[in-house]
Each structure stands twice: as structure tokens, then as C-alpha cells.
Amino acid sequence: MPRPIKPRFVSAYPVMAAFVPRGIAVTGEGLISVEEFEAIRLSDFEHLDQESAASMMGVSRHTFGRLLAKARATVADALVTGKELRIEGGNYEIRGRGMKRRRCRGGGGGRGKE
């Protein structure tokens, strides 16, 4: 039996939920989870090193690197091939609110949608 995935900490739910190419026909969609979005935000927008960003999310540096690599690959694919990019799902908790908020994206490892 696989080990359960711990929720990752994110600072807030993304303000934008999707990005759509303008002026061309959409060729599909790319999905990134909220925690993958947070990894991009911390690394590329906040310019944090992976160790600091991983600590903020409550994950190992290796796990952070995997989240970041997967998110970057999905974003690059969407930009190059003209796909809609959506941010949704995942397994996360919003940091510093006292209440927990979790989202689960289905399709992987037998996990269903909540």
C-alpha cells in the first residue's frame, strides 16, 4: 500500500484559474495543480532557492524539484503548442489561516475528486 501524500502548504489560491491563447485556436489544455503553481511562484516569481521554497511548502527539496519540473514542462507545452493552461486541484493546505483547505485532482493513483 503506497504512503499517503501529505498536503503541501501554499500561500493562497491562485487569483487566475486559467490562461487562454489569444488570436489562435486552442489546441487542447494543460493542467497544473495548485501546489505546482506555488512551486513556480516561489522559484520563478519570488526568486527563492529550492531549499527555502521547499521549506515554505513543507516538502523535501527533491519533492519541490519534481513539482517545479512538472509545472515548468506543462507551462512550456501550453505556450509552445497553443493550449489553454488551467490551475486546479492538487493536495494542499493554505498556510496561516487556521482552517485547512484541501483540493484533490483525480486521475492519479486511484485518487478521486473531492
C-alpha positions as a printed Julia matrix, in Angstrom:
114×3 Matrix{Float64}:
   0.0    0.0     0.0
   1.52   3.35   -1.02
   2.2    6.0     1.53
  -0.48   8.74    1.65
   0.51  12.06    0.1
   0.89  14.84    2.65
  -0.74  18.13    1.73
   1.67  20.84    0.63
   1.44  24.37    2.03
   0.56  27.22   -0.34
   0.23  30.91    0.48
  -3.13  31.46   -1.28
  -5.35  30.04   -4.0
  -4.29  31.48   -7.4
  -6.18  34.62   -8.46
  -6.35  33.42  -12.06
  -7.66  29.94  -12.76
  -6.83  29.73  -16.48
  -4.84  31.3   -19.29
  -6.08  31.02  -22.87
  -4.12  31.81  -26.06
  -5.42  34.88  -27.85
  -5.74  35.11  -31.62
  -5.35  31.38  -32.36
  -7.47  28.3   -31.99
  -6.93  26.47  -28.7
  -5.32  23.08  -29.41
  -6.02  21.43  -26.05
  -5.46  22.07  -22.38
  -2.67  21.74  -19.88
  -3.4   21.29  -16.18
  -1.16  22.24  -13.3
  -2.11  21.7    -9.68
  -2.22  24.48   -7.1
   0.97  23.2    -5.47
   2.77  23.11   -8.85
   1.67  26.71   -9.38
   3.03  27.57   -5.92
   6.37  25.97   -6.82
   6.64  28.17   -9.94
   5.58  31.22   -7.96
   8.18  30.68   -5.24
  11.03  29.77   -7.58
  10.5   31.97  -10.64
   8.47  34.91   -9.29
   9.8   35.23   -5.72
  13.32  34.08   -6.78
  13.76  31.74   -3.8
  16.27  28.92   -3.89
  14.79  25.41   -3.88
  15.76  24.72   -0.26
  13.94  27.81    1.07
  10.91  27.28   -1.16
  10.65  23.61   -0.19
  10.75  24.59    3.47
   7.9   27.08    2.95
   5.79  24.38    1.28
   6.62  21.77    3.91
   8.19  19.32    1.47
  11.68  17.99    0.77
  13.91  19.78   -1.71
  13.67  16.76   -4.01
   9.86  16.83   -3.95
   9.91  20.57   -4.63
  12.21  19.99   -7.62
   9.82  17.38   -9.03
   6.81  19.71   -8.6
   8.71  22.55  -10.27
   9.94  20.44  -13.19
   6.46  19.05  -13.88
   4.88  22.52  -13.72
   7.51  24.07  -15.99
   7.1   21.29  -18.55
   3.32  21.74  -18.6
   3.58  25.54  -18.92
   6.15  25.24  -21.73
   3.96  22.74  -23.6
   0.95  25.05  -23.3
   2.91  28.09  -24.53
   4.56  26.33  -27.47
   1.54  24.35  -28.7
  -1.23  26.91  -28.0
  -3.04  25.04  -25.25
  -5.26  26.52  -22.56
  -3.46  26.4   -19.2
  -5.66  25.68  -16.18
  -4.7   25.76  -12.49
  -6.8   23.47  -10.36
  -6.8   20.56   -7.97
  -3.97  19.05   -6.03
  -3.43  18.22   -2.39
  -2.67  21.38   -0.45
  -3.39  23.46    2.63
  -3.46  27.24    2.66
  -0.78  28.42    5.08
  -1.59  30.65    8.04
  -5.37  30.65    8.06
  -6.18  28.33   10.96
  -8.57  26.4     8.74
  -7.46  23.73    6.33
  -8.47  23.72    2.69
  -7.68  20.71    0.56
  -8.28  20.03   -3.08
  -7.66  16.75   -4.83
  -7.27  16.3    -8.57
  -8.4   12.91   -9.78
  -6.68  10.7   -12.28
  -3.62   9.56  -10.4
  -3.02   6.58   -8.18
  -6.66   5.79   -7.6
  -7.41   9.19   -6.08
 -10.85  10.56   -6.86
 -12.16  14.1    -6.97
 -13.39  15.65   -3.75
